[in-house]
Amino acid sequence: MEEDVSGILGLAAEVEDWFGPMVAEPGFHRAVRTHIARSTALVAEGILGGLLFDPSAPNYHVDWLVVSKKARGQGIGRALLDEAVRRFVVGPGTIEVVTFGPDHPGAESREFYERLGYTAGPMTEPGPEGGSRQIFRIDV
């Protein structure tokens, strides 16, 4: 478990400029440990990516998905999402994720979700760093 926690925190450190502070936040540590204990945290081999997933049917939620900068564009994010769906999703239902708004430096994530069939929903509260956020969803 500690290796997975450390790996996820390492990924978090890479993206704090997009997501806001996480590594020093006790709440993030609790969320990571809770997801690992519930077996709803997935990590890519070598901790190249990580996903925290809420399997509460019928409204599933991607709580957090990050792929290491050095491994982006290699299918790791898709593989993590595919595995989460395989393990946890029983339709019908909806999977939602809050991702970056169109004006955010991390807006490339929007294209990732769109390629997977997610559609843009309403804007939502800004992230802790002040950047815009938008809900994306897909029916399953």
C-alpha positions in Angstrom: 0.0 0.0 0.0 2.7 2.5 0.9 4.4 2.0 -2.5 1.1 2.9 -4.2 0.5 5.9 -1.9 4.1 7.1 -2.7 3.6 6.6 -6.4 0.3 8.4 -6.5 1.8 11.3 -4.5 4.6 11.4 -7.0 2.1 11.8 -9.8 0.3 14.4 -7.9 3.5 16.4 -7.5 3.8 16.5 -11.3 0.4 18.2 -11.7 -0.1 20.5 -8.7 0.3 23.5 -11.0 -2.9 22.3 -12.8 -4.9 20.7 -9.8 -3.7 22.9 -6.9 -2.0 21.6 -3.8 -2.3 17.9 -3.1 0.9 16.4 -1.9 0.9 18.3 1.4 -2.9 18.1 1.9 -4.0 15.6 4.5 -7.4 15.4 2.8 -5.8 14.1 -0.4 -3.7 11.6 1.5 -6.9 10.3 3.2 -8.7 10.1 -0.2 -5.8 8.1 -1.7 -5.6 5.7 1.3 -9.4 5.3 1.3 -9.4 4.4 -2.4 -6.5 2.0 -2.0 -8.2 0.3 0.9 -11.5 0.0 -1.0 -9.5 -1.3 -4.1 -10.9 1.6 -6.2 -7.4 3.0 -6.9 -5.7 1.8 -10.0 -2.1 2.4 -10.9 -0.3 1.7 -14.1 2.8 -0.4 -13.9 5.8 1.6 -12.7 3.3 4.2 -11.4 3.1 5.8 -14.8 -0.5 6.7 -14.1 -3.1 6.6 -11.4 -6.9 6.7 -11.1 -9.2 7.1 -8.1 -12.7 5.9 -9.0 -16.1 6.1 -7.2 -18.0 3.0 -8.1 -21.4 4.2 -6.6 -23.9 3.0 -9.2 -25.6 4.4 -11.2 -23.7 7.7 -11.0 -20.0 6.6 -11.2 -17.3 9.2 -10.9 -13.7 9.5 -11.9 -12.3 11.2 -8.8 -8.8 11.7 -10.2 -6.9 10.5 -13.2 -3.3 11.5 -13.9 -0.7 10.1 -16.3 3.0 10.9 -15.8 4.3 13.6 -18.1 6.8 11.1 -19.6 4.1 8.6 -20.4 1.3 10.7 -21.9 0.0 9.8 -25.3 0.8 6.1 -24.8 -2.7 4.8 -23.9 -2.2 4.6 -20.2 -5.1 6.9 -19.3 -7.4 4.9 -21.6 -6.2 1.6 -20.1 -6.8 2.9 -16.6 -10.4 4.0 -17.5 -11.1 0.8 -19.4 -10.0 -1.2 -16.4 -12.1 0.8 -14.0 -15.2 0.3 -16.2 -14.4 -3.4 -16.5 -14.1 -3.8 -12.7 -16.7 -1.4 -11.3 -19.4 -0.4 -13.8 -22.6 -2.2 -14.3 -25.0 -0.2 -16.6 -27.2 1.5 -17.1 -25.6 4.5 -15.5 -23.4 7.5 -16.1 -19.7 8.1 -15.6 -18.8 11.7 -14.7 -15.5 13.4 -14.4 -14.7 17.0 -13.6 -11.9 18.2 -15.8 -10.4 21.4 -16.9 -12.3 24.2 -18.6 -11.4 25.4 -22.1 -9.2 28.2 -20.9 -7.1 26.1 -18.5 -3.5 25.1 -19.3 -4.5 21.5 -18.8 -7.4 21.7 -21.3 -5.8 18.9 -23.4 -7.6 16.5 -21.0 -10.9 17.6 -22.5 -9.8 16.2 -25.9 -8.8 12.9 -24.1 -12.3 12.5 -22.7 -14.0 13.5 -25.9 -12.0 10.9 -27.8 -13.4 8.3 -25.4 -17.0 9.4 -26.1 -17.6 11.7 -23.1 -19.6 14.9 -23.8 -19.2 18.3 -22.2 -21.7 19.2 -19.5 -22.0 22.3 -17.4 -19.2 24.3 -16.0 -18.7 23.8 -12.3 -16.8 25.4 -9.4 -13.2 26.5 -10.1 -10.3 24.3 -8.9 -8.3 25.1 -5.8 -5.7 26.8 -8.0 -8.5 29.0 -9.4 -8.7 27.4 -12.8 -12.0 26.7 -14.6 -13.6 23.2 -14.4 -16.2 21.5 -16.5 -18.2 18.2 -16.1 -17.8 15.6 -18.8 -20.0 12.5 -18.8 -20.8 9.3 -20.7 -23.8 7.0 -20.5 -23.0 3.3 -19.9 
